[in-house]
Every structure is written in C-alpha cells, then in structure tokens.
C-alpha cells in the first residue's frame, strides 16, 4: 500500500523539564524550514507539561506522547546511552517522530538547539489521524 500524500511534518522533541515553550517552537521551526508541523511527538510523560502543550498550540500541531518502552523498540540512526539512562529509551526525538509519522521517512535526524532535541519525519494525513487516536487511548 502506498503511503498517504504528505500533509504536514511530524516533529519529535526531547527536552528537559526546564525548557520553555518558546525554545521548543524555535527548535521545531529551525528544523522544519517553515513547513507546517502537523504533529509534535515526545515522551508520554511530557504531554501534560505546559511548555509542550503551549508549543504544540503555537505551532498548530497535535501533541502526542509515547511510552519509553515503545520508543525504545524503534531503531534509530543516533541512539544515545545518556538519554537511555535518563528516560529509559535510547531516543526520544527520532523515535517519536518516526512513530508519529507511521514509520515515515526521517528527513532530519536529531539536532539540538538550545537544549531541545528535534527530529523530523514526513507524515501524511493518515499518520496524523492515527497519532491523534493513540494519544487519547
């Protein structure tokens, strides 16, 4: 089956608890080059943090979170032992972006901007719909 047409980007984000929404937005915009963000994806325990909620709202994106064990099951190009020690998975940004995009194409591998790690996958309307349904289950 062919992938759905590209609609918006899925941006995976990893960041510490002291990050501000403006930092997340700036990092996401830096890696997306002005393209619209459809999904902001991260570790499940981050989705209730005001910085992530506010960043998703500012970007006009759906905010989704995945548990560490689910992120850990994704093979990523840039695993990090330090992240694994801290949160239980070798990747948050790359793995979350890939899950949100329904295993879509990773077009920007992890990049760190002002303490915010981002990665970007191409996603389609089906990926966005699936991510929304997973985030509310």
Buried (B, 14 or more C-beta within 10 A) or exposed (E): EEBBEBBBBBBBBBBEEEBBBEBBBBBBBBBBEEBEBBBBBBBBEBBEBEBBBBBBEBBEBBBBBBEBEBBBEBEBEBBBEEBBEEBBBBBBBBBBBBBBBBEBEBBBBBBEBEBBBBBBBBBBEBBBBBBBEBBEE
